[in-house]
Amino acid sequence: MSRIIESFLSLSKEKKIALCAVGGAVVAYSLYKWNTTQNDQPIIYTETMNEDEATTEQEEEFDEYRKGNSNKVLTLGLPASGKSSLVARFIYDEASEEYEPTNGFNIKNLSINGKSVEIWEIGGKMSKYWYTYLPGTGVLVFVIDAADTAKFSHVRQELEKLFDNDGLKLEKTKFVLLLNKRDLTGGSLDQQTINEILPAEPSRKGHVIEIIQTSLLTADTDEFNKIKEKVLHLLNK
């Protein structure tokens, strides 16, 4: 496994991104498991590799994982919506405007009250491959830049695709719509605007949907702790 990773790391950034798109969640999870056996620290940042490199044993392990795992929080959203900020707030309770776009995926593991929680972030430019990461998800957090109204129709299209995907329909996944950058909108969005973003009721397939409005950059610790508690409550529900 280490030789595979060394070979992968020697590739150009463009080839890494291409392989990441092809590889999907099977290899993402394999890399994650390999890292946690080598290092007690959570993964800070990593990228994926070609699914063809995954062994049969790793594929079987992932198949078991996708059937029974409920400690996975999957973070999706368009580019620059605030996904990396959400992950950073979960792990370090801090956020920055300086994050580089996530090219591939980012997985972190933390222990909360004795329970292990995996936080997965998938790059916004990989939306056509998001479906490969859906199985095994306990809570899906879709982050939206609430100040970028021009992209609301695009957001709705992506949400409709997610709700219509078998990878989500077959799970008991709870759904959080996190409207970020409230500090740039002059306040919370009204319900009519939120309804314009959400897919129509029938297409939601009965999934629980929580609406959270915040600014991941400026929210104080108390405010973000309430957000974290809500996500974890849904994960354990």
Disulfide bonds with the S-S distance in Angstrom:
none
